[in-house]
Amino acid sequence: MRSFDFAGGTAVVTGAAGGIGEALAYALARRGSHLVLLDRDAARLDTVVAAVRATHPDLAVDPWVVDLADAAATARTAAEIGRRHPRIRLLVNNAGVALGGRFDQVTVEEFGWVVDVNFRAVVQLTHTLLPALRAEPGAHLVNVSSLFGLIAPAGQAAYAASKFAVRGFTEALRHELADDGIGVTCVHPGGIRTRIAADARVGSGVAIEEYEQGLRQFEKLLTIPPARAAEVILRGVARRRGRVLVGWSARVPDLLARVAPASYGRVLAFGVRRRAAPPRPDVPAAESTAPAPGVPAQRRASRSAGDQVEETA
């Protein structure tokens, strides 16, 4: 399959009002893609659209405000996008939400909200827009899974279930769409500095003190700028990689899950406690957050079998 050509094609991006989605919108515009941008936050989406139009007045930008948790609204929006854009070169299902709390601390409705946004909407949009991808030679599909589509830590039952589902769905489509000449990439971002943790819902049974403590610990792991993540993802698309890992915070757990699939939880728990702990007085701050032994601090990329790109940031 030849390299992906961004210039002149139409790219659809969900969750485009912030985080990775916003960064993807700017990066795609720099590459000459016309944009169809979806998000539920109208004000932030307007800001992104205005910025793209100001810097790239020659590109078409088509914004859509939709809550992907609403299946009927998602269906209407997807159908109208397909009607207005019968040829789509790139579809990026990026939008995602999170829910704090163990499985016994959340309701079935709260659990279902995460699955609706993170997985059902991905399936729905992909199914509706697949004819438009097939109509565009050299089209590509990107589904953003997660670090928690590789591992499933305690307190992330809903999020991990949805992101593992995205991973399986995407891998099946990669095989199904190969004969159509459509590339398919599954992305596993690590600790990207977005608002997903701050914007997460809290399970009905979670004490606020417990949630705030967990949030503070988790946010310490969010170190990779969204713009960096967007560049890694689009480099993977350009090379038609089937799998993209963003950051050592995705790559190391991926290795752990392969080496110790039934016992990696203990290692993760230790790592989170270590990162959350304050630096020791006798250790400089830069050293207290250094990579584990054997993991080089400098940026490095490795590829295997021509279908994977793994990047650190």
Summary of the structure (lengths in Angstrom):
residues: 313
radius of gyration: 19.3
end to end distance: 27.6
largest distance: 63.2
contacts: 1033
relative contact order: 0.12
helix: 48%
strand: 16%
